[in-house]
Amino acid sequence: MRFSLQIIATVLCCLTATGTLSVEARGEFVLAEAEIHEVVDHYIDLRLKDAGVTPAPPADDANLLRRTMLDLVGRIPTAGEANTFVASSDAGKRAAMIDRFIASPSFARHQANEVNAMLMPGSSGDLLKYLLPATAANRPWDQVFRDLLAADPETGADQFLKSRVGDLDRLANDTSVIFFGVNVSCAQCHDHPLVSEWTQSHFFGMKSFFSRTFENGDFLGEREYGLVKFQTVKGEEKVAPLMFLTGTVLAEPESPEPSDEQKKVEKERLEELKKNKQPPPVPAFSRREQLARVALENDENIYFSRSIVNRVWYRLFGRGLVAPVDQMHPENPASHPELLDWLARDLVAHGYDLRRLIRGLVLSDTYSRSSRWDGEQHPAPELFAVASIRPLTPAQYATSLRLASMSPSWFPEENASEEFEKRIEQIENSARGFAGLIEQPSEGFQVSVTEALLFNNNQRITSEFLRDAGDSLVGTLKSIEDTKQLVDIAVRNVFARPATDDEAQVLGEYLSQYKEDRLIAAQQLVWALLTTNEVRFNY
């Protein structure tokens, strides 16, 4: 049974971070059975109303299709997909489109790329061996966390730890940042100067969960003994407790330090195991296993659930409910605390199903707003009154460039066919090499000089995107005599929308310079379109 957000429970008030608020006065009590997209719009609209801000109108169909496909399957629409969606008058076409793409193999591949970028920033290795089957199976996020800490080499899940085990400080902080939204690095040398909740004991407590982990050949091992010690700013030496970020200290069995002779025997045994390509023995008490347990307990999982909700929100909306995403602490409250808490509770209640969360967020009216703001003063970004303009990831950009430069006739007419999906996967695979030339975007992204030179001087642009071939856009355009038709096909193929009157006129005049050489004309036009900001960004 579905409940309207306007239904008020018999409870007369609800407790929030700011005190007891009247339900009738604020309308902030939301039933757990409500749909995700309804809850999102309820809280976002409530804040907009309080701020006296009228949000941007919905994006048009072509814009919304492009945005949604980039977020769900990592690519722009083909001209055929865009034409079909825009022409449809079905009131349920948006929900049907979202469900179709979420159920597609492309969704799983794109989510694997996105999660890999989140888990392995700046790393030369990757987790795709593990993540591709995990996302295809919609493995719950809590299970992914357990798998990465268990570090099974057979599945490839060990790469998260192996890429960092040589620097335990980094491993502790990366785990805290990625899975719990807390950057504790500032508490390494002293208690955090601005956040009283983060002390040295928090940093070294997190480090203690990994302090017994080591690499032995192709495998990771974990010792039965070992303590972490640190010095306070007063020079006092302390033994770090096995402490989680909430302050919970875990009890553990005594682990006396072995004698020098025992360590020598242990080292010889490990060398033998390494030589025979066998894993070290599993400890009776695993500190990493204890981290997975405590982080997911019902009274401890607030950091874990809120962090992944915030990161998914950041990826889809361009800004987290807590910003930056690694500063989740009381001194930096969420822009919409009730919404974040509701989404976190809902995620836990539904088994950490990220696919369900993504679907709900993308279905919201908040997500569908235009990125164009016509008012005098742009609203504060934390209001989510207007859609953010987001740079494409390397995989999104390279795949979209490759797709946009293919002839529209190369794709099967039936967009949902098996053959169509095979062509899309072929495009993705062929784009991987070029994706390696593009930097992963970060906060404050600007197109780099290296990227600008790549598109201006590199022969790969011509050979990969401006080819004269039967399956390429250039090959199709060069044989079209009618300039208006040529422009229309080119713009629809690259921008997934029809050309405006102004664009048609300007591009037509531009092509008139190349009347004697239709191939050069086609290449110049396609290059000009591919190098625009409209292709580089999700808007």
C-alpha positions in Angstrom: 0.0 0.0 0.0 1.3 3.4 -0.9 1.0 6.4 1.4 0.9 10.0 0.4 3.5 12.3 1.9 0.6 14.5 3.1 -0.7 11.8 5.4 0.1 12.7 9.0 0.7 9.8 11.4 -1.0 9.8 14.8 2.4 10.9 16.2 2.2 14.6 16.8 5.8 15.5 16.6 9.2 14.2 15.4 12.6 14.8 16.9 15.2 16.3 14.6 18.8 17.5 15.0 17.4 21.0 15.9 14.8 20.0 18.4 11.2 18.9 18.5 9.3 20.2 15.5 5.5 20.1 15.0 4.4 17.8 12.2 1.6 20.1 11.3 3.8 23.1 11.2 6.7 21.6 9.2 5.2 18.6 7.4 8.5 16.8 8.0 7.3 13.5 9.2 7.5 11.0 6.4 6.2 7.4 6.5 8.8 4.7 5.9 6.6 3.2 3.1 6.8 6.3 0.9 8.6 6.1 -2.4 12.2 7.3 -2.6 11.5 9.9 -5.3 8.5 11.3 -3.3 10.6 11.7 -0.2 13.4 13.4 -2.1 11.0 16.0 -3.6 9.2 16.4 -0.3 12.3 17.5 1.6 14.0 19.4 -1.3 10.8 21.3 -2.0 10.2 22.1 1.7 13.7 23.7 1.9 13.1 25.6 -1.3 9.8 26.9 0.1 11.5 28.1 3.3 14.2 29.9 1.2 11.6 31.5 -1.0 13.2 30.0 -4.2 11.2 28.8 -7.2 13.2 25.9 -8.8 14.1 25.7 -12.4 11.5 24.0 -14.7 11.9 20.4 -15.8 14.5 19.8 -18.5 13.1 18.9 -21.9 12.8 15.3 -23.0 16.0 15.3 -25.1 18.1 16.9 -22.3 16.6 14.5 -19.6 17.2 11.4 -21.7 20.8 12.3 -22.3 21.4 13.1 -18.6 19.8 10.0 -17.4 21.6 7.7 -19.9 25.0 9.2 -19.0 24.3 8.5 -15.3 22.7 5.1 -15.8 24.6 3.5 -18.7 27.6 5.8 -19.2 26.9 7.1 -22.7 24.8 9.5 -24.7 21.7 8.3 -26.6 22.0 7.3 -30.3 20.0 9.6 -32.6 17.5 6.8 -32.9 17.0 6.4 -29.2 16.6 10.2 -28.8 14.1 10.4 -31.7 12.0 7.6 -30.3 11.9 8.9 -26.7 11.1 12.5 -27.7 8.4 11.4 -30.1 6.6 9.2 -27.6 3.5 10.6 -25.9 3.4 7.9 -23.3 3.0 9.5 -19.8 5.0 6.6 -18.3 7.9 6.8 -20.8 10.4 8.2 -18.3 9.9 5.5 -15.7 9.9 2.8 -18.4 13.1 4.2 -19.8 14.8 4.2 -16.4 13.7 0.7 -15.7 14.9 -0.6 -19.1 18.4 0.9 -18.7 18.8 -0.3 -15.1 18.0 -3.8 -16.2 20.5 -3.6 -19.1 24.0 -5.0 -19.1 25.3 -1.5 -19.8 24.1 -0.4 -16.4 26.1 -3.0 -14.6 29.2 -2.2 -16.6 28.9 1.6 -16.0 28.2 1.2 -12.3 31.3 -1.0 -12.1 33.4 1.8 -13.6 31.9 4.4 -11.3 32.4 2.3 -8.1 35.9 1.4 -9.2 36.7 5.1 -9.6 35.4 5.8 -6.1 37.3 2.9 -4.5 40.6 3.2 -6.4 41.2 7.0 -7.0 44.7 7.6 -8.3 45.6 3.9 -8.4 47.2 2.1 -11.3 45.3 -1.0 -10.4 41.6 -1.7 -10.5 38.8 -3.8 -8.9 36.9 -4.5 -12.1 37.5 -8.3 -11.9 35.5 -8.2 -8.7 33.1 -5.3 -9.5 31.8 -6.4 -12.9 30.1 -9.6 -11.6 29.2 -7.8 -8.4 27.3 -5.0 -10.1 25.7 -7.4 -12.6 24.4 -9.5 -9.6 23.4 -6.3 -7.7 25.5 -7.4 -4.8 24.4 -5.4 -1.7 26.8 -2.6 -0.7 27.4 -4.1 2.8 28.5 -7.4 1.2 30.8 -5.5 -1.1 32.4 -3.9 2.0 32.8 -7.3 3.6 34.3 -8.8 0.5 36.9 -6.1 0.1 38.0 -6.5 3.7 38.1 -10.3 3.4 40.3 -9.7 0.3 39.7 -13.0 -1.5 42.4 -13.1 -4.3 40.2 -15.5 -6.4 37.6 -12.8 -6.9 40.0 -9.9 -7.3 38.5 -8.3 -4.2 42.0 -8.2 -2.6 43.1 -5.3 -4.8 41.5 -2.7 -2.5 43.9 -3.7 0.3 46.9 -4.8 -1.8 47.1 -1.4 -3.5 47.4 0.3 -0.1 49.0 -2.2 2.3 52.4 -0.7 1.9 51.1 2.5 3.6 48.9 1.6 6.5 48.2 5.3 7.3 46.8 5.7 3.8 44.8 2.5 4.0 43.2 3.5 7.3 42.3 7.0 6.0 41.1 5.8 2.6 38.8 3.3 4.2 37.5 5.9 6.5 37.0 8.4 3.7 35.4 6.0 1.1 33.2 3.9 3.3 32.3 6.3 6.2 32.7 9.8 4.8 35.2 10.8 7.4 38.7 12.1 6.7 40.6 11.4 9.9 44.0 12.3 8.5 44.0 15.6 10.3 43.9 13.7 13.6 47.0 11.8 12.9 49.5 14.1 14.6 47.1 15.7 17.1 43.4 15.8 17.9 41.4 17.5 15.1 41.7 21.3 15.6 38.1 22.0 14.4 36.2 18.8 15.0 36.2 17.8 18.6 34.9 14.3 17.8 38.0 13.3 15.9 41.0 12.6 18.1 44.3 10.8 17.6 42.6 7.7 19.1 40.1 7.7 16.3 42.8 7.8 13.6 45.0 5.2 15.2 42.0 3.2 16.2 41.1 2.9 12.5 44.7 2.1 11.7 44.6 -0.7 14.3 42.1 -2.6 12.2 44.7 -3.0 9.5 48.0 -3.0 11.5 48.3 -6.8 11.4 47.7 -7.0 7.6 50.7 -7.7 5.4 51.6 -8.8 1.9 53.2 -12.2 1.4 53.9 -12.8 -2.3 50.5 -13.0 -4.2 48.5 -13.1 -1.0 47.6 -10.9 2.0 48.0 -12.2 5.5 47.0 -11.1 8.9 49.0 -11.7 12.1 47.7 -12.8 15.4 49.7 -10.1 17.3 50.8 -6.5 17.0 49.8 -3.2 18.7 49.7 0.3 17.3 51.4 3.0 19.4 51.4 6.7 19.0 52.7 9.9 20.7 50.4 12.7 21.8 51.5 16.3 21.2 52.6 16.3 24.9 55.0 13.4 24.0 53.0 10.8 25.9 53.2 7.3 24.3 49.9 5.5 24.0 48.7 2.2 22.8 45.9 2.7 20.2 42.6 1.0 21.2 40.8 -1.1 18.6 38.3 1.7 18.2 35.6 2.4 15.5 34.8 6.0 14.4 31.7 6.1 16.7 34.0 5.7 19.7 33.1 2.0 20.3 36.1 0.1 21.6 36.2 -3.6 20.7 37.5 -6.2 23.1 40.0 -8.7 21.8 41.9 -11.7 23.1 45.4 -11.2 24.5 48.0 -11.2 21.8 51.5 -11.4 23.4 54.4 -10.4 21.2 56.3 -13.5 20.1 60.0 -14.0 20.9 62.7 -13.4 18.4 63.0 -17.1 17.8 59.3 -17.5 17.2 59.4 -14.6 14.7 62.3 -16.3 12.9 60.3 -19.5 12.6 57.2 -17.5 11.4 59.3 -15.7 8.7 60.7 -19.0 7.4 57.2 -20.4 7.2 55.9 -17.4 5.3 58.8 -17.6 2.9 58.0 -21.2 2.2 54.3 -20.4 1.6 55.3 -17.6 -0.7 57.6 -19.9 -2.7 54.8 -22.4 -3.1 52.2 -19.7 -3.9 50.1 -20.5 -0.9 48.2 -18.1 1.3 49.3 -17.4 4.9 47.1 -19.0 7.7 43.9 -17.2 8.7 44.1 -15.8 12.2 41.7 -17.0 14.9 40.8 -13.3 15.6 40.8 -11.0 12.5 40.8 -7.3 13.2 39.6 -6.6 9.6 36.7 -9.0 10.2 35.8 -7.1 13.4 35.8 -3.8 11.5 33.3 -5.2 9.0 31.2 -6.5 11.9 31.1 -3.3 14.0 30.6 -0.9 11.1 27.5 -2.8 10.0 25.8 -3.3 13.4 22.4 -1.6 13.7 23.6 1.0 16.3 26.9 1.7 14.5 26.0 1.8 10.8 25.1 5.4 10.6 28.4 6.4 9.0 28.4 3.5 6.6 24.8 4.0 5.3 24.9 7.8 5.2 28.3 7.9 3.4 27.2 5.7 0.4 23.9 7.6 0.1 25.8 10.8 0.1 28.3 9.6 -2.5 25.5 8.3 -4.8 23.7 11.6 -4.4 26.9 13.5 -5.2 27.4 11.4 -8.4 23.9 12.1 -9.6 23.4 15.7 -8.5 26.9 17.1 -8.6 27.0 18.0 -4.9 26.5 15.9 -1.8 23.9 16.4 0.9 27.0 16.7 2.9 29.8 18.6 1.1 32.6 17.7 0.8 31.7 14.0 0.8 34.7 13.2 3.2 33.7 15.7 5.8 30.7 14.0 7.5 30.8 15.3 11.0 28.7 17.4 13.4 30.5 20.6 12.5 29.5 20.2 8.8 25.8 19.3 8.9 23.9 18.0 5.9 22.0 20.5 3.8 18.9 18.3 4.3 19.6 16.2 7.4 16.1 14.6 7.6 16.4 13.5 3.9 19.8 12.0 4.4 18.8 10.2 7.5 15.6 8.8 5.8 17.5 7.6 2.7 20.1 6.0 4.9 17.5 4.2 7.0 15.7 3.1 3.8 18.9 1.8 2.3 19.5 -0.4 5.3 15.9 -1.5 5.5 16.1 -2.7 1.8 19.3 -4.6 2.2 21.8 -1.9 0.9 20.3 -2.2 -2.6 22.1 0.6 -4.5 20.2 -0.2 -7.7 17.0 0.7 -5.9 18.5 3.8 -4.5 19.7 5.0 -7.8 16.3 4.4 -9.5 14.5 6.4 -6.8 16.9 9.4 -7.0 16.7 9.5 -10.8 12.9 9.3 -10.8 12.6 12.5 -8.6 11.5 15.8 -9.9 14.6 17.3 -8.3 16.8 15.2 -10.6 14.8 16.2 -13.7 15.2 20.0 -13.4 16.8 22.0 -16.1 20.4 23.1 -15.7 19.5 26.5 -17.2 18.8 29.3 -14.8 17.2 32.4 -16.2 16.9 34.4 -12.9 19.2 37.2 -11.9 20.9 35.5 -9.0 21.8 31.8 -9.1 20.4 30.0 -6.1 22.7 28.4 -3.5 23.9 25.0 -4.8 22.8 23.3 -1.6 19.2 24.1 -2.4 19.2 21.8 -5.5 16.9 24.3 -7.3 18.7 23.8 -10.6 20.6 20.9 -12.1 24.4 20.9 -11.9 26.6 20.8 -14.9 29.0 17.9 -14.4 32.2 16.9 -16.3 32.0 13.5 -17.9 34.3 10.7 -16.6 36.9 9.3 -18.9 34.8 6.3 -19.7 31.6 8.4 -20.3 33.5 10.9 -22.5 35.4 8.4 -24.6 32.3 6.1 -25.1 30.1 9.1 -26.1 32.7 10.5 -28.5 33.0 7.1 -30.1 29.2 6.7 -30.3 28.7 10.2 -31.7 31.2 9.6 -34.4 29.5 6.5 -35.7 27.0 6.5 -38.6 23.4 6.4 -37.4 22.8 3.6 -39.8 25.4 1.4 -38.0 23.0 0.8 -35.1 20.0 -1.6 -35.5 16.7 0.1 -35.7 15.4 -1.9 -32.6 17.0 -0.1 -29.7 16.2 -2.9 -27.2 17.4 -5.8 -29.3 20.3 -8.1 -28.4 22.2 -6.9 -31.5 21.9 -3.3 -30.4 23.3 -4.1 -27.0 26.2 -6.0 -28.7 27.0 -2.9 -30.8 26.9 -0.7 -27.6 29.3 -3.0 -25.8 31.6 -3.0 -28.9 31.6 0.8 -28.7 32.5 0.7 -25.0 35.4 -1.7 -25.6 36.8 0.3 -28.4 36.7 3.5 -26.4 38.9 2.2 -23.5 42.2 3.2 -25.0 41.1 6.8 -25.6 39.6 6.9 -22.1 43.1 6.4 -20.7 44.1 9.8 -22.2 41.4 11.6 -20.2 41.8 12.7 -16.5 39.3 11.7 -13.9 37.4 14.9 -12.9 37.6 16.2 -9.4 36.3 19.2 -7.5 36.8 22.5 -9.4 37.3 20.6 -12.7 38.6 22.6 -15.7 39.6 21.2 -19.0 43.4 20.7 -18.9 45.9 22.1 -21.4 46.8 18.5 -22.1 43.3 17.6 -23.1 42.9 20.7 -25.2 46.1 19.9 -27.1 45.0 16.3 -27.5 41.9 17.5 -29.5 43.8 20.0 -31.5 47.0 18.2 -32.4 46.7 14.4 -31.9 46.3 12.2 -34.9 44.2 9.8 -32.9 41.3 12.3 -33.1 41.3 12.0 -36.9 41.9 8.2 -36.9 39.3 7.4 -34.3 36.5 10.0 -34.7 36.9 11.6 -38.1 37.4 8.4 -40.2 36.1 8.3 -43.8 34.4 4.9 -43.6 31.0 3.3 -44.2 30.3 2.9 -40.5 31.4 6.5 -39.5 29.4 9.7 -39.3 31.9 11.4 -41.5 31.5 8.7 -44.1 27.7 9.2 -44.0 27.8 13.0 -44.1 30.2 13.4 -47.0 27.7 12.0 -49.5 24.8 14.3 -48.4 24.4 17.2 -50.8 21.6 19.1 -48.9 23.4 21.2 -46.3 20.3 21.5 -44.1 19.9 17.7 -44.0 23.6 17.3 -43.4 23.6 19.6 -40.4 20.4 18.0 -39.0 21.9 14.5 -39.1 25.2 15.7 -37.6 23.7 17.6 -34.7 21.2 14.8 -33.8 24.0 12.3 -33.9 26.4 14.3 -31.6 24.0 16.3 -29.4 21.1 13.8 -29.4 18.7 16.7 -30.2 17.7 18.7 -33.2 19.6 21.8 -34.2 18.2 25.2 -33.3 17.5 27.7 -36.0 20.6 29.7 -35.1 22.8 26.6 -35.1 21.5 25.5 -38.5 22.2 28.9 -39.9 25.7 29.2 -38.4 26.7 25.7 -39.3 25.3 26.0 -42.8 27.4 29.1 -43.4 30.4 27.4 -42.0 30.0 24.5 -44.4 29.7 26.8 -47.4 33.5 27.3 -47.1 34.0 23.7 -48.1 31.7 23.3 -51.1 34.4 21.8 -53.2 35.4 19.1 -50.7 32.6 17.4 -49.0 34.9 15.1 -47.0 36.8 18.0 -45.5 33.5 19.7 -44.8 32.1 16.7 -43.0 35.3 16.2 -40.9 35.4 19.9 -40.0 31.8 19.9 -38.9 32.1 16.7 -36.8 35.3 17.9 -35.2 33.6 21.3 -34.3 30.7 19.5 -32.7 32.7 16.9 -30.8 34.9 19.5 -29.2 32.1 21.6 -27.7 31.3 21.9 -24.0 27.9 20.3 -24.8 29.7 17.0 -25.5 32.2 17.4 -22.6 29.6 17.9 -19.8 26.5 16.3 -18.4 24.0 19.1 -18.0 
